[in-house]
Amino acid sequence: MKPNFAKNALFLLIAQSLTACQNDETVKEDTTATVNTDMVTVEQVMPYSDPNNEGGWVLNTEISDEFNADVIDQEKWFVQGANDEYYIWKGRAPSQFAPHNVILEDGLLKLRSQWEPDFDFADEAYADGKIKAKYGTAESGEFMPITTAAIVSNKRFLNGYMEIRSKAVNASMTSAFWAIGYQSELDIYEQIGNPKIIGDIKPDQSKSTVHDWSPPAKRPTRVFHHKENLPYRVADEFHIYAAEWGEDYLNLYLDGKLLERFTQKELGDRWVLNNPLEIWLDSEIFAWLGMPNKEELPADFEVDYMRVWQKPNPQLLDRAFFGFEGPILFQENKRPLKLVPENSANNDYQKFWDISTESAKYAEITKEQRITGLRSLKVSALAADATQPIIISSPEAAVKLDAGKYVFSMRLWVDTSNSLKEFDVTVTNDANTDVGFNLKPINLSHIDHAHKAQWITVSQEIYLTQAVPADAKLTIAIDPSLIAKESALFYIDDISVVKQ
């Protein structure tokens, strides 16, 4: 049996040790760490590669699931096809996701694939590269009435340790543990239990891939990957697969052992994992690996648990957004069903920096310079051209701070030819009134232009006597009259607020 959990403050109580199974026999493994709280000593389940919690991990209970219930938790998971709703797609044709194939049984999540000639398939086609098929019908026109299943986490998260104990479906169907976010995709694994064609993924292999979905977002989108040859068939045994996703690195694990490590330093612009991700668990048909037949179905992709841990971070602003990597997310609002990773439109779920048409002549989010991630905010203006203030604003409700003492900071790269003396950063509410977030102008005049430009950190202490209003936004304002000579050229990255 798997451990059952009950909430206690930030931790979950674990009733027994994590079960790890290298084959179909159960093997007990100690993956708990003792944690002292003010109330009681508790045990928290830990990543399989870090049983003593040297990494300081805390379980994210909004996303993690033990699958011990009788039905799937739809507060936690979006079930593809439930209530006739599909998020992004209906599956990889000719197979189609069907909600009745999401099954909780014997303490396992079972994502079932079935031969269902009476299923009401969508009357549409799905193109995947060179292959185009209709749901329920193969590209050749052959009747292929296969339903399968997918669930997607309702919440996204930025950086963490993702772990699953699973066994792949024993058919010519894929089993996948993956994640997508703004302009990015992380396939922790794609596996196939019984392919009809031995090709890109083999039955004794696990494939991990990262995709770049920035426009034009056309295949091939793969930017780096790893294939691990295994001493077993993925459909024969339960194993523990994991990915540790840091701000500038990705580690892949199998049964607690490190398989591969990628770093932003090595990858450069191929490092695209800079925005929050949502977890996907699904099965699909990959036509280039062969079609399943009626005789091998039904068959299940089985998942014992899926867990996500994160490390506490003192940064109180949205790190991705205030690092200029992507949108700020308002996850209390429903995620649009057609929100593909390359979508850069403002909606109730995601919003971007507001740069007016006039200000966009002088300010832009760019990959030219950055201290972390891929992007920063560039400001470049000639005194003779810029006559109106240059304004860059976050959406409303982007700054959420209680009363207290804080340190505000940002990273700056200032060109040696820059002659702008200072610029302002303000936090205001919808009525544009003072909210107690008072900063001195960011002073650029003291920067030593005699040396090569480099990234520096500027910071100020602030004291809030009351909470920032719920509709507060942060604005960067540049007054062109303060460009002393000819030009202003600087970059901003990693705006941060940390409580003292």
C-alpha positions in Angstrom: 0.0 0.0 0.0 1.0 3.6 -0.4 1.3 6.1 2.4 -1.8 8.1 3.3 -1.3 11.8 4.3 -3.0 14.4 6.5 -2.2 18.0 6.5 -0.3 19.6 9.4 0.9 23.2 8.9 3.3 23.1 6.0 3.9 19.4 6.1 2.1 16.2 5.4 2.0 13.4 7.9 3.2 10.1 6.5 1.7 6.9 7.8 4.3 4.6 6.4 7.4 4.7 4.3 7.3 5.3 0.6 6.8 2.1 -1.4 9.4 1.6 -4.2 9.0 -1.3 -6.5 11.8 -2.3 -8.9 9.6 -5.1 -10.3 6.1 -6.3 -9.4 7.3 -7.2 -5.8 6.9 -4.5 -3.2 10.1 -3.2 -1.6 10.0 -0.9 1.4 12.3 2.1 1.2 12.9 4.8 3.8 12.3 8.1 2.1 11.1 10.2 5.1 12.7 12.9 7.0 11.9 14.0 10.6 11.0 17.6 10.9 10.5 19.6 14.1 7.6 22.1 14.2 6.4 24.2 17.1 3.6 21.7 17.7 4.8 18.2 17.0 7.5 16.2 15.4 6.3 14.9 12.0 7.7 13.0 9.1 7.5 14.4 5.6 8.0 12.2 2.5 11.1 13.2 0.6 12.5 13.0 -2.9 13.8 9.5 -3.6 17.2 10.9 -4.3 17.3 13.0 -1.2 15.8 11.0 1.7 17.5 13.3 4.3 16.1 16.4 2.7 19.5 18.1 2.3 17.9 20.2 -0.4 15.3 21.7 2.0 12.3 20.5 0.0 8.7 21.2 0.9 5.9 19.2 -0.7 3.6 21.2 -2.9 0.2 19.8 -1.9 -1.8 21.7 -4.5 -0.2 19.6 -7.3 1.1 16.4 -5.6 -1.3 13.4 -5.6 -1.1 9.9 -4.0 -4.2 8.7 -6.1 -5.6 6.9 -3.0 -9.2 8.3 -3.5 -12.1 6.7 -5.3 -12.3 9.4 -8.0 -9.8 11.9 -9.4 -9.6 15.2 -7.6 -10.8 17.7 -10.2 -9.9 20.6 -7.9 -6.3 19.5 -8.5 -6.6 18.0 -12.0 -8.2 19.0 -15.3 -9.5 15.8 -16.9 -9.4 16.0 -20.7 -12.9 15.6 -22.0 -14.8 16.0 -18.7 -17.9 18.1 -19.3 -17.0 18.0 -23.0 -14.1 20.4 -22.3 -10.7 19.9 -23.9 -7.6 21.9 -23.0 -5.4 22.8 -26.1 -6.2 19.5 -27.9 -8.3 16.3 -27.9 -5.3 14.0 -28.1 -3.0 12.8 -30.9 -5.2 11.4 -33.6 -6.4 8.9 -34.4 -6.7 8.4 -30.6 -8.9 10.8 -28.5 -8.9 11.5 -24.8 -12.0 10.3 -23.0 -12.7 11.2 -19.4 -14.1 7.7 -18.5 -10.5 6.3 -19.1 -9.2 8.2 -16.0 -9.6 5.5 -13.3 -8.5 5.3 -9.7 -8.3 1.7 -8.5 -6.2 -0.2 -6.0 -4.4 3.0 -5.0 -3.3 3.6 -8.5 -4.1 6.1 -11.2 -4.9 4.1 -14.4 -4.9 6.0 -17.7 -6.6 3.5 -19.9 -6.5 3.1 -23.6 -9.4 1.2 -25.2 -10.8 0.0 -28.5 -14.2 1.7 -28.6 -16.0 1.6 -31.9 -19.2 3.2 -30.4 -17.3 6.3 -29.0 -18.5 9.6 -30.4 -15.2 10.8 -31.9 -14.7 14.4 -32.8 -15.2 15.1 -36.5 -11.9 16.9 -37.0 -8.3 16.1 -37.9 -5.1 16.7 -36.0 -1.9 17.3 -37.9 1.4 16.2 -36.2 4.3 17.1 -38.5 3.9 15.1 -41.7 1.1 12.9 -40.3 -2.5 14.0 -40.4 -5.3 11.9 -39.1 -8.9 12.2 -38.0 -10.0 11.2 -34.6 -11.0 7.6 -34.8 -9.5 7.2 -38.3 -5.9 6.6 -39.2 -4.2 8.7 -41.9 -4.6 5.7 -44.3 -8.4 5.9 -43.7 -8.4 2.7 -41.6 -11.0 2.7 -38.8 -9.0 3.2 -35.6 -11.5 3.7 -32.7 -9.0 4.2 -29.9 -9.7 6.3 -26.8 -7.1 7.1 -24.2 -6.7 9.6 -21.3 -5.0 12.7 -20.0 -5.0 14.8 -16.9 -3.4 18.2 -16.4 -2.6 20.0 -13.1 -4.7 23.0 -12.5 -1.8 24.9 -11.0 1.5 25.9 -12.4 4.7 26.2 -10.4 8.2 27.7 -11.0 11.1 25.3 -10.3 10.9 22.2 -8.2 11.5 18.5 -7.9 9.0 16.4 -9.8 8.8 12.6 -9.1 6.6 9.8 -10.2 6.4 6.1 -9.6 4.9 4.5 -12.7 4.7 1.7 -15.2 4.1 2.3 -18.9 1.1 1.0 -20.9 1.9 -2.4 -22.5 0.7 -1.5 -26.0 1.8 0.5 -29.0 0.8 3.6 -27.0 3.0 6.2 -25.3 3.1 6.9 -21.6 4.2 10.5 -20.8 5.1 12.5 -17.7 5.6 16.1 -19.0 5.0 19.7 -18.3 4.3 22.9 -20.3 4.4 26.6 -19.7 4.9 29.9 -21.5 7.0 29.1 -24.6 8.4 26.0 -23.0 7.9 22.2 -22.6 9.7 19.7 -20.4 9.1 16.0 -21.2 10.4 14.3 -18.1 9.8 11.0 -19.9 8.1 9.6 -23.0 7.9 5.8 -23.0 6.3 3.2 -25.1 5.7 -0.3 -23.9 5.2 -2.3 -27.1 5.9 -0.4 -30.3 5.1 -2.0 -33.6 8.0 -0.1 -35.1 11.4 0.2 -33.3 12.3 3.8 -33.8 12.7 7.0 -31.8 11.6 5.4 -28.5 12.3 1.8 -27.7 10.4 -0.4 -25.1 13.5 -0.5 -22.9 14.2 3.2 -23.1 13.1 6.4 -21.5 13.3 9.7 -23.5 13.5 13.2 -21.9 13.2 16.3 -24.0 13.0 20.1 -23.7 11.1 22.1 -26.4 11.2 25.8 -27.2 7.7 27.0 -28.1 8.6 30.6 -28.8 7.2 31.9 -32.1 7.1 30.7 -34.8 6.8 27.5 -32.7 7.1 25.2 -35.7 8.7 21.7 -35.5 11.3 20.8 -34.8 11.1 22.6 -31.4 13.4 20.3 -29.5 16.4 22.2 -28.0 18.0 19.4 -25.9 17.2 15.9 -24.8 18.5 12.7 -23.2 17.7 9.0 -23.9 18.4 6.4 -21.2 18.7 2.7 -22.2 17.2 0.6 -19.4 17.8 -3.0 -18.2 14.0 -3.6 -18.3 10.9 -3.0 -20.4 9.1 0.1 -19.2 5.8 -1.8 -19.3 7.0 -4.6 -17.1 8.0 -2.8 -13.9 7.3 0.1 -11.7 10.2 2.5 -11.3 10.7 6.0 -9.9 11.5 8.8 -12.4 12.3 12.3 -11.4 13.5 15.7 -12.6 15.0 18.4 -10.4 14.4 21.8 -12.1 16.4 24.7 -10.8 16.6 28.3 -11.9 19.5 27.4 -14.2 19.8 23.6 -14.2 17.9 20.4 -14.8 18.8 17.0 -13.3 17.2 13.8 -14.4 16.9 10.8 -12.0 16.0 7.1 -12.2 15.3 5.3 -8.9 17.1 8.0 -7.0 20.3 8.0 -9.1 21.4 10.9 -11.3 21.2 10.1 -15.0 22.0 13.5 -16.6 22.5 17.1 -15.8 22.0 20.2 -18.0 22.9 23.7 -17.1 22.1 27.1 -18.5 25.8 27.9 -18.6 26.3 25.1 -21.1 23.1 25.5 -23.1 23.0 29.3 -23.5 19.9 30.4 -25.4 18.7 26.8 -25.5 17.8 27.1 -21.8 14.1 27.9 -22.1 12.8 26.6 -18.7 12.2 30.1 -17.2 8.4 30.2 -16.7 6.0 28.2 -14.5 5.0 24.8 -15.7 1.9 22.6 -15.4 2.1 18.8 -15.1 0.6 16.5 -17.8 0.1 12.7 -17.5 -1.2 11.0 -20.6 -1.1 8.3 -23.3 -1.0 8.9 -27.0 -0.6 7.2 -30.3 2.7 8.0 -32.1 2.0 6.8 -35.6 5.7 6.6 -36.5 6.1 3.9 -33.8 3.2 1.9 -35.1 -0.5 1.6 -34.4 -1.9 -0.4 -31.5 -4.3 -3.2 -32.4 -7.6 -4.3 -30.9 -6.1 -7.4 -29.3 -3.7 -5.5 -27.0 -6.4 -3.2 -25.6 -7.6 -2.2 -23.1 -4.2 -1.4 -21.4 -3.3 1.0 -18.7 -0.6 3.5 -18.0 -0.3 3.1 -14.2 0.8 5.8 -11.7 1.4 5.1 -8.0 1.9 8.8 -7.1 3.1 12.1 -8.6 4.8 14.5 -6.3 6.2 18.0 -6.6 8.5 19.6 -4.0 9.8 23.2 -4.0 12.3 25.2 -2.0 11.1 28.2 0.0 12.1 31.4 -1.8 12.3 34.8 -0.1 11.5 36.7 -3.3 7.9 38.1 -2.9 7.4 39.3 -6.4 6.6 36.9 -9.3 10.2 35.8 -10.2 9.5 35.0 -13.9 7.4 38.1 -14.6 9.7 40.5 -12.7 12.7 38.8 -14.4 11.0 39.7 -17.8 10.8 36.1 -18.8 7.0 35.8 -19.4 3.6 36.6 -18.1 2.4 36.9 -14.6 -0.2 34.3 -13.8 -3.6 34.9 -12.1 -4.2 31.3 -11.3 -7.4 32.0 -9.3 -9.0 32.6 -12.7 -9.8 29.7 -15.1 -7.1 28.8 -17.6 -8.3 29.4 -21.2 -8.9 26.1 -23.0 -7.0 27.4 -26.1 -4.0 28.7 -24.2 -1.2 27.2 -26.2 2.4 27.7 -24.9 3.3 30.3 -27.6 0.3 32.5 -26.8 1.4 36.0 -25.7 -2.0 37.6 -25.4 -3.3 39.2 -22.3 -6.3 37.5 -20.7 -7.7 36.9 -17.2 -5.2 34.1 -16.6 -2.0 35.6 -17.9 -0.9 39.2 -18.3 2.2 40.9 -19.7 4.1 44.1 -19.1 2.3 47.2 -20.5 4.5 49.2 -22.8 2.5 51.9 -24.7 3.0 52.3 -28.5 5.0 55.5 -27.9 7.1 54.0 -25.1 7.8 50.9 -27.2 9.9 53.0 -29.5 12.5 53.2 -26.6 11.7 50.2 -24.3 11.5 46.5 -25.1 11.9 43.1 -23.6 14.9 41.5 -25.3 17.5 38.7 -25.3 20.4 41.1 -25.9 21.5 41.2 -22.3 20.4 39.3 -19.2 21.8 38.2 -15.9 19.4 35.2 -15.5 17.0 33.5 -17.8 16.8 34.6 -21.4 15.4 38.2 -21.3 15.6 41.6 -19.7 14.1 45.0 -20.2 16.1 47.3 -22.5 15.7 51.1 -22.5 17.4 52.9 -25.3 16.6 56.5 -26.2 18.1 59.6 -27.8 17.4 62.9 -26.0 16.4 64.5 -29.3 13.8 61.9 -30.0 12.2 61.0 -26.7 10.0 63.9 -25.6 7.3 62.1 -23.6 7.9 60.0 -20.5 8.8 56.4 -21.2 6.5 54.2 -19.1 6.6 50.4 -18.5 3.9 49.1 -16.1 3.0 45.7 -14.6 -0.7 44.7 -14.6 -2.8 45.5 -11.6 -2.5 43.1 -8.6 1.1 42.3 -9.5 2.5 43.5 -6.2 1.1 41.9 -3.1 2.8 42.9 0.1 1.7 43.2 3.8 2.9 45.8 6.2 6.5 45.5 7.2 10.1 46.1 6.3 11.5 45.1 2.9 14.5 45.4 0.7 13.7 46.3 -2.9 16.4 45.5 -5.5 17.0 45.2 -9.2 19.9 44.2 -11.5 21.2 46.9 -13.9 23.5 46.8 -16.9 24.4 50.3 -17.9 26.3 51.2 -21.1 29.4 53.3 -20.8 27.9 55.9 -23.1 24.7 56.2 -21.0 23.9 59.8 -19.9 20.6 59.3 -18.1 20.9 60.5 -14.5 18.1 58.5 -12.9 14.7 56.9 -13.4 11.7 56.2 -11.1 10.1 53.0 -9.9 6.7 53.5 -8.3 3.9 51.3 -6.9 0.5 52.8 -7.2 -3.1 51.5 -7.1 -5.8 52.0 -9.7 -6.5 55.5 -8.6 -2.8 56.3 -9.0 -2.5 57.3 -5.3 0.4 56.8 -3.0 0.3 53.3 -1.4 3.3 53.8 0.9 5.8 52.1 -1.4 8.2 54.9 -1.6 11.5 54.6 -3.4 14.2 57.1 -4.1 14.9 57.5 -7.8 17.2 54.8 -9.2 20.5 56.8 -9.5 22.6 56.0 -12.6 25.0 59.0 -12.3 27.3 57.3 -9.8 28.1 54.4 -12.1 31.7 54.3 -13.2 31.6 54.6 -17.0 35.4 54.4 -17.3 35.2 50.6 -17.0 33.4 48.0 -19.1 29.7 47.8 -18.6 28.6 45.0 -16.3 25.7 43.9 -14.3 25.3 45.5 -10.9 22.7 45.3 -8.1 21.0 48.4 -6.7 18.8 48.1 -3.6 16.8 50.2 -1.2 15.0 49.5 2.1 11.3 50.3 2.3 8.9 50.2 5.2 5.2 49.7 4.6 2.9 50.9 7.4 0.0 49.1 5.8 -0.6 46.4 3.1 -0.2 47.3 -0.5 -3.7 47.6 -2.1 -5.0 44.6 -4.0 -5.0 46.5 -7.3 -1.4 47.8 -7.0 1.0 47.8 -10.0 4.6 48.6 -10.4 5.7 51.3 -12.9 9.1 52.1 -14.3 9.2 55.7 -15.6 12.0 57.5 -17.5 12.0 61.2 -18.0 13.8 62.1 -21.2 14.7 65.5 -19.9 17.1 63.7 -17.6 19.2 62.4 -20.5 22.1 64.8 -19.9 23.9 64.4 -23.2 22.8 62.3 -26.2 21.6 58.9 -25.2 20.3 56.5 -22.6 21.1 52.8 -22.8 20.6 50.4 -20.0 19.0 47.0 -19.1 16.9 46.0 -16.1 16.5 42.4 -14.8 15.4 40.5 -11.7 13.3 43.1 -9.9 12.9 41.7 -6.3 11.3 42.4 -3.0 12.5 40.5 0.1 11.0 40.8 3.6 13.4 41.7 6.4 
